[in-house]
């Protein structure tokens, strides 16, 4: 179904990312990542404001493999 878009702002696209505007049946990028970040790290927008006095991130992971990907 056709769509009418207004302003579109794409800041960045990663190596396994997909930006598709229009009709599509299947989009299946293959990637996995584990990200550790502290308080207020993933804020988005033009004027973010965060107030974090004390922050700590637990990065202890006992798994051997996380998010295994099987594909072509």
Backbone as XML, in Angstrom:
<?xml version="1.0"?>
<chain id="A" units="angstrom">
  <residue number="1" name="UNK">
    <atom name="N" x="0.842" y="-1.166" z="0.000"/>
    <atom name="CA" x="0.000" y="0.000" z="0.000"/>
    <atom name="C" x="0.892" y="1.235" z="0.000"/>
  </residue>
  <residue number="2" name="UNK">
    <atom name="N" x="0.685" y="2.146" z="-0.898"/>
    <atom name="CA" x="1.519" y="3.350" z="-0.975"/>
    <atom name="C" x="1.375" y="4.229" z="0.267"/>
  </residue>
  <residue number="3" name="UNK">
    <atom name="N" x="2.439" y="4.919" z="0.589"/>
    <atom name="CA" x="2.442" y="5.823" z="1.737"/>
    <atom name="C" x="2.994" y="7.172" z="1.314"/>
  </residue>
  <residue number="4" name="UNK">
    <atom name="N" x="2.547" y="8.207" z="1.980"/>
    <atom name="CA" x="3.068" y="9.553" z="1.744"/>
    <atom name="C" x="3.909" y="9.915" z="2.959"/>
  </residue>
  <residue number="5" name="UNK">
    <atom name="N" x="5.184" y="10.198" z="2.718"/>
    <atom name="CA" x="6.107" y="10.520" z="3.798"/>
    <atom name="C" x="6.346" y="12.006" z="3.860"/>
  </residue>
  <residue number="6" name="UNK">
    <atom name="N" x="6.522" y="12.479" z="5.078"/>
    <atom name="CA" x="6.955" y="13.852" z="5.276"/>
    <atom name="C" x="8.472" y="13.871" z="5.350"/>
  </residue>
  <residue number="7" name="UNK">
    <atom name="N" x="9.000" y="14.638" z="6.281"/>
    <atom name="CA" x="10.442" y="14.714" z="6.468"/>
    <atom name="C" x="10.958" y="13.396" z="7.033"/>
  </residue>
  <residue number="8" name="UNK">
    <atom name="N" x="12.116" y="12.979" z="6.568"/>
    <atom name="CA" x="12.732" y="11.742" z="7.017"/>
    <atom name="C" x="14.168" y="12.047" z="7.395"/>
  </residue>
  <residue number="9" name="UNK">
    <atom name="N" x="14.560" y="11.656" z="8.611"/>
    <atom name="CA" x="15.912" y="11.936" z="9.099"/>
    <atom name="C" x="16.588" y="10.622" z="9.460"/>
  </residue>
  <residue number="10" name="UNK">
    <atom name="N" x="17.566" y="10.198" z="8.673"/>
    <atom name="CA" x="18.335" y="8.985" z="8.943"/>
    <atom name="C" x="19.710" y="9.430" z="9.405"/>
  </residue>
  <residue number="11" name="UNK">
    <atom name="N" x="20.024" y="9.130" z="10.656"/>
    <atom name="CA" x="21.313" y="9.549" z="11.210"/>
    <atom name="C" x="22.426" y="8.605" z="10.752"/>
  </residue>
  <residue number="12" name="UNK">
    <atom name="N" x="22.215" y="7.301" z="10.920"/>
    <atom name="CA" x="23.218" y="6.341" z="10.476"/>
    <atom name="C" x="22.557" y="4.979" z="10.305"/>
  </residue>
  <residue number="13" name="UNK">
    <atom name="N" x="23.200" y="4.144" z="9.488"/>
    <atom name="CA" x="22.735" y="2.782" z="9.256"/>
    <atom name="C" x="23.940" y="1.874" z="9.426"/>
  </residue>
  <residue number="14" name="UNK">
    <atom name="N" x="23.812" y="0.854" z="10.267"/>
    <atom name="CA" x="24.922" y="-0.051" z="10.532"/>
    <atom name="C" x="25.196" y="-0.978" z="9.366"/>
  </residue>
  <residue number="15" name="UNK">
    <atom name="N" x="26.214" y="-1.819" z="9.520"/>
    <atom name="CA" x="26.623" y="-2.696" z="8.429"/>
    <atom name="C" x="25.567" y="-3.754" z="8.103"/>
  </residue>
  <residue number="16" name="UNK">
    <atom name="N" x="24.735" y="-4.148" z="9.060"/>
    <atom name="CA" x="23.684" y="-5.125" z="8.796"/>
    <atom name="C" x="22.307" y="-4.474" z="8.828"/>
  </residue>
  <residue number="17" name="UNK">
    <atom name="N" x="22.267" y="-3.161" z="8.751"/>
    <atom name="CA" x="20.996" y="-2.450" z="8.813"/>
    <atom name="C" x="20.335" y="-2.335" z="7.456"/>
  </residue>
  <residue number="18" name="UNK">
    <atom name="N" x="19.030" y="-2.080" z="7.474"/>
    <atom name="CA" x="18.253" y="-1.943" z="6.250"/>
    <atom name="C" x="17.381" y="-0.700" z="6.379"/>
  </residue>
  <residue number="19" name="UNK">
    <atom name="N" x="17.425" y="0.153" z="5.376"/>
    <atom name="CA" x="16.486" y="1.271" z="5.279"/>
    <atom name="C" x="15.721" y="1.054" z="3.992"/>
  </residue>
  <residue number="20" name="UNK">
    <atom name="N" x="14.429" y="0.811" z="4.117"/>
    <atom name="CA" x="13.606" y="0.549" z="2.939"/>
    <atom name="C" x="12.339" y="1.373" z="3.054"/>
  </residue>
  <residue number="21" name="UNK">
    <atom name="N" x="12.061" y="2.148" z="2.043"/>
    <atom name="CA" x="10.853" y="2.963" z="2.016"/>
    <atom name="C" x="10.018" y="2.491" z="0.843"/>
  </residue>
  <residue number="22" name="UNK">
    <atom name="N" x="8.839" y="1.978" z="1.117"/>
    <atom name="CA" x="7.975" y="1.460" z="0.072"/>
    <atom name="C" x="7.486" y="0.070" z="0.412"/>
  </residue>
  <residue number="23" name="UNK">
    <atom name="N" x="6.871" y="-0.592" z="-0.565"/>
    <atom name="CA" x="6.319" y="-1.922" z="-0.344"/>
    <atom name="C" x="7.434" y="-2.965" z="-0.311"/>
  </residue>
  <residue number="24" name="UNK">
    <atom name="N" x="7.304" y="-3.925" z="0.581"/>
    <atom name="CA" x="8.297" y="-4.985" z="0.708"/>
    <atom name="C" x="7.611" y="-6.226" z="1.276"/>
  </residue>
  <residue number="25" name="UNK">
    <atom name="N" x="8.062" y="-7.397" z="0.872"/>
    <atom name="CA" x="7.486" y="-8.639" z="1.385"/>
    <atom name="C" x="8.261" y="-9.127" z="2.607"/>
  </residue>
  <residue number="26" name="UNK">
    <atom name="N" x="9.579" y="-9.264" z="2.480"/>
    <atom name="CA" x="10.387" y="-9.782" z="3.586"/>
    <atom name="C" x="11.708" y="-9.017" z="3.637"/>
  </residue>
  <residue number="27" name="UNK">
    <atom name="N" x="12.057" y="-8.578" z="4.822"/>
    <atom name="CA" x="13.388" y="-8.016" z="5.080"/>
    <atom name="C" x="13.943" y="-8.783" z="6.266"/>
  </residue>
  <residue number="28" name="UNK">
    <atom name="N" x="15.090" y="-9.430" z="6.087"/>
    <atom name="CA" x="15.658" y="-10.246" z="7.150"/>
    <atom name="C" x="17.169" y="-10.073" z="7.229"/>
  </residue>
  <residue number="29" name="UNK">
    <atom name="N" x="17.639" y="-8.951" z="7.786"/>
    <atom name="CA" x="19.087" y="-8.810" z="7.957"/>
    <atom name="C" x="19.582" y="-9.770" z="9.035"/>
  </residue>
  <residue number="30" name="UNK">
    <atom name="N" x="20.816" y="-10.214" z="8.928"/>
    <atom name="CA" x="21.370" y="-11.172" z="9.866"/>
    <atom name="C" x="22.546" y="-10.532" z="10.602"/>
  </residue>
  <residue number="31" name="UNK">
    <atom name="N" x="22.336" y="-10.248" z="11.874"/>
    <atom name="CA" x="23.396" y="-9.693" z="12.708"/>
    <atom name="C" x="23.018" y="-9.890" z="14.166"/>
  </residue>
  <residue number="32" name="UNK">
    <atom name="N" x="24.014" y="-9.939" z="15.026"/>
    <atom name="CA" x="23.783" y="-10.017" z="16.458"/>
    <atom name="C" x="24.883" y="-9.244" z="17.164"/>
  </residue>
  <residue number="33" name="UNK">
    <atom name="N" x="24.515" y="-8.581" z="18.234"/>
    <atom name="CA" x="25.496" y="-7.816" z="18.993"/>
    <atom name="C" x="25.062" y="-7.763" z="20.444"/>
  </residue>
  <residue number="34" name="UNK">
    <atom name="N" x="26.018" y="-7.638" z="21.309"/>
    <atom name="CA" x="25.734" y="-7.441" z="22.727"/>
    <atom name="C" x="26.313" y="-6.081" z="23.104"/>
  </residue>
  <residue number="35" name="UNK">
    <atom name="N" x="25.488" y="-5.261" z="23.684"/>
    <atom name="CA" x="25.910" y="-3.906" z="23.997"/>
    <atom name="C" x="25.723" y="-3.632" z="25.482"/>
  </residue>
  <residue number="36" name="UNK">
    <atom name="N" x="26.736" y="-3.097" z="26.096"/>
    <atom name="CA" x="26.659" y="-2.657" z="27.481"/>
    <atom name="C" x="26.746" y="-1.141" z="27.493"/>
  </residue>
  <residue number="37" name="UNK">
    <atom name="N" x="25.872" y="-0.516" z="28.234"/>
    <atom name="CA" x="25.909" y="0.933" z="28.322"/>
    <atom name="C" x="25.334" y="1.377" z="29.657"/>
  </residue>
  <residue number="38" name="UNK">
    <atom name="N" x="25.764" y="2.505" z="30.114"/>
    <atom name="CA" x="25.315" y="3.022" z="31.396"/>
    <atom name="C" x="24.051" y="3.845" z="31.277"/>
  </residue>
  <residue number="39" name="UNK">
    <atom name="N" x="23.712" y="4.464" z="32.346"/>
    <atom name="CA" x="22.484" y="5.247" z="32.438"/>
    <atom name="C" x="22.506" y="6.413" z="31.450"/>
  </residue>
  <residue number="40" name="UNK">
    <atom name="N" x="21.428" y="6.562" z="30.690"/>
    <atom name="CA" x="21.298" y="7.684" z="29.758"/>
    <atom name="C" x="22.091" y="7.528" z="28.483"/>
  </residue>
  <residue number="41" name="UNK">
    <atom name="N" x="22.577" y="6.340" z="28.154"/>
    <atom name="CA" x="23.440" y="6.176" z="26.989"/>
    <atom name="C" x="22.681" y="6.128" z="25.672"/>
  </residue>
  <residue number="42" name="UNK">
    <atom name="N" x="21.455" y="5.640" z="25.663"/>
    <atom name="CA" x="20.728" y="5.458" z="24.414"/>
    <atom name="C" x="19.632" y="6.498" z="24.215"/>
  </residue>
  <residue number="43" name="UNK">
    <atom name="N" x="19.835" y="7.685" z="24.710"/>
    <atom name="CA" x="18.853" y="8.747" z="24.488"/>
    <atom name="C" x="18.914" y="9.200" z="23.039"/>
  </residue>
  <residue number="44" name="UNK">
    <atom name="N" x="17.755" y="9.446" z="22.449"/>
    <atom name="CA" x="17.708" y="9.916" z="21.074"/>
    <atom name="C" x="16.954" y="11.233" z="21.023"/>
  </residue>
  <residue number="45" name="UNK">
    <atom name="N" x="17.157" y="11.955" z="19.950"/>
    <atom name="CA" x="16.486" y="13.234" z="19.781"/>
    <atom name="C" x="17.502" y="14.323" z="19.514"/>
  </residue>
  <residue number="46" name="UNK">
    <atom name="N" x="17.010" y="15.506" z="19.285"/>
    <atom name="CA" x="17.899" y="16.615" z="18.957"/>
    <atom name="C" x="18.519" y="17.269" z="20.186"/>
  </residue>
  <residue number="47" name="UNK">
    <atom name="N" x="17.800" y="17.314" z="21.296"/>
    <atom name="CA" x="18.302" y="17.981" z="22.500"/>
    <atom name="C" x="18.085" y="17.109" z="23.738"/>
  </residue>
  <residue number="48" name="UNK">
    <atom name="N" x="18.816" y="15.990" z="23.860"/>
    <atom name="CA" x="18.609" y="15.125" z="25.027"/>
    <atom name="C" x="19.195" y="15.740" z="26.290"/>
  </residue>
  <residue number="49" name="UNK">
    <atom name="N" x="18.533" y="15.512" z="27.407"/>
    <atom name="CA" x="19.014" y="15.954" z="28.716"/>
    <atom name="C" x="18.933" y="14.774" z="29.676"/>
  </residue>
  <residue number="50" name="UNK">
    <atom name="N" x="20.050" y="14.419" z="30.271"/>
    <atom name="CA" x="20.062" y="13.334" z="31.246"/>
    <atom name="C" x="20.742" y="13.817" z="32.510"/>
  </residue>
  <residue number="51" name="UNK">
    <atom name="N" x="20.278" y="13.314" z="33.627"/>
    <atom name="CA" x="20.838" y="13.674" z="34.928"/>
    <atom name="C" x="21.097" y="12.379" z="35.688"/>
  </residue>
  <residue number="52" name="UNK">
    <atom name="N" x="22.301" y="11.848" z="35.553"/>
    <atom name="CA" x="22.688" y="10.607" z="36.218"/>
    <atom name="C" x="23.856" y="10.902" z="37.142"/>
  </residue>
  <residue number="53" name="UNK">
    <atom name="N" x="23.593" y="10.880" z="38.421"/>
    <atom name="CA" x="24.651" y="11.196" z="39.378"/>
    <atom name="C" x="25.567" y="9.990" z="39.556"/>
  </residue>
  <residue number="54" name="UNK">
    <atom name="N" x="24.991" y="8.817" z="39.834"/>
    <atom name="CA" x="25.778" y="7.603" z="40.024"/>
    <atom name="C" x="25.220" y="6.534" z="39.095"/>
  </residue>
  <residue number="55" name="UNK">
    <atom name="N" x="26.098" y="5.897" z="38.307"/>
    <atom name="CA" x="25.655" y="4.873" z="37.380"/>
    <atom name="C" x="26.708" y="3.776" z="37.293"/>
  </residue>
  <residue number="56" name="UNK">
    <atom name="N" x="26.261" y="2.522" z="37.261"/>
    <atom name="CA" x="27.183" y="1.409" z="37.032"/>
    <atom name="C" x="26.470" y="0.372" z="36.176"/>
  </residue>
  <residue number="57" name="UNK">
    <atom name="N" x="27.232" y="-0.319" z="35.330"/>
    <atom name="CA" x="26.673" y="-1.314" z="34.428"/>
    <atom name="C" x="27.301" y="-2.661" z="34.722"/>
  </residue>
  <residue number="58" name="UNK">
    <atom name="N" x="26.480" y="-3.679" z="34.977"/>
    <atom name="CA" x="26.965" y="-5.023" z="35.249"/>
    <atom name="C" x="27.232" y="-5.728" z="33.921"/>
  </residue>
  <residue number="59" name="UNK">
    <atom name="N" x="28.486" y="-6.098" z="33.668"/>
    <atom name="CA" x="28.848" y="-6.764" z="32.409"/>
    <atom name="C" x="29.251" y="-8.218" z="32.627"/>
  </residue>
  <residue number="60" name="UNK">
    <atom name="N" x="28.918" y="-8.783" z="33.771"/>
    <atom name="CA" x="29.246" y="-10.180" z="34.057"/>
    <atom name="C" x="28.281" y="-11.086" z="33.292"/>
  </residue>
  <residue number="61" name="UNK">
    <atom name="N" x="28.801" y="-11.901" z="32.374"/>
    <atom name="CA" x="27.972" y="-12.787" z="31.559"/>
    <atom name="C" x="28.586" y="-14.180" z="31.574"/>
  </residue>
  <residue number="62" name="UNK">
    <atom name="N" x="27.850" y="-15.151" z="32.076"/>
    <atom name="CA" x="28.360" y="-16.512" z="32.201"/>
    <atom name="C" x="28.126" y="-17.360" z="30.948"/>
  </residue>
  <residue number="63" name="UNK">
    <atom name="N" x="27.374" y="-16.864" z="29.974"/>
    <atom name="CA" x="27.096" y="-17.645" z="28.770"/>
    <atom name="C" x="28.341" y="-17.779" z="27.905"/>
  </residue>
  <residue number="64" name="UNK">
    <atom name="N" x="28.419" y="-18.899" z="27.178"/>
    <atom name="CA" x="29.531" y="-19.094" z="26.244"/>
    <atom name="C" x="29.198" y="-18.439" z="24.907"/>
  </residue>
  <residue number="65" name="UNK">
    <atom name="N" x="27.970" y="-18.586" z="24.438"/>
    <atom name="CA" x="27.562" y="-17.998" z="23.163"/>
    <atom name="C" x="26.182" y="-17.380" z="23.322"/>
  </residue>
  <residue number="66" name="UNK">
    <atom name="N" x="26.031" y="-16.187" z="22.839"/>
    <atom name="CA" x="24.749" y="-15.479" z="22.885"/>
    <atom name="C" x="24.291" y="-15.163" z="21.470"/>
  </residue>
  <residue number="67" name="UNK">
    <atom name="N" x="22.999" y="-15.223" z="21.239"/>
    <atom name="CA" x="22.361" y="-14.825" z="19.986"/>
    <atom name="C" x="23.027" y="-15.456" z="18.774"/>
  </residue>
  <residue number="68" name="UNK">
    <atom name="N" x="23.119" y="-16.765" z="18.751"/>
    <atom name="CA" x="23.701" y="-17.458" z="17.601"/>
    <atom name="C" x="22.797" y="-17.281" z="16.376"/>
  </residue>
  <residue number="69" name="UNK">
    <atom name="N" x="23.412" y="-17.019" z="15.245"/>
    <atom name="CA" x="22.672" y="-16.773" z="14.012"/>
    <atom name="C" x="22.911" y="-17.930" z="13.052"/>
  </residue>
  <residue number="70" name="UNK">
    <atom name="N" x="21.826" y="-18.476" z="12.510"/>
    <atom name="CA" x="21.911" y="-19.514" z="11.508"/>
    <atom name="C" x="21.262" y="-18.978" z="10.248"/>
  </residue>
  <residue number="71" name="UNK">
    <atom name="N" x="21.978" y="-18.963" z="9.167"/>
    <atom name="CA" x="21.421" y="-18.447" z="7.924"/>
    <atom name="C" x="22.352" y="-18.709" z="6.755"/>
  </residue>
  <residue number="72" name="UNK">
    <atom name="N" x="21.959" y="-18.223" z="5.607"/>
    <atom name="CA" x="22.759" y="-18.423" z="4.400"/>
    <atom name="C" x="23.891" y="-17.458" z="4.319"/>
  </residue>
</chain>
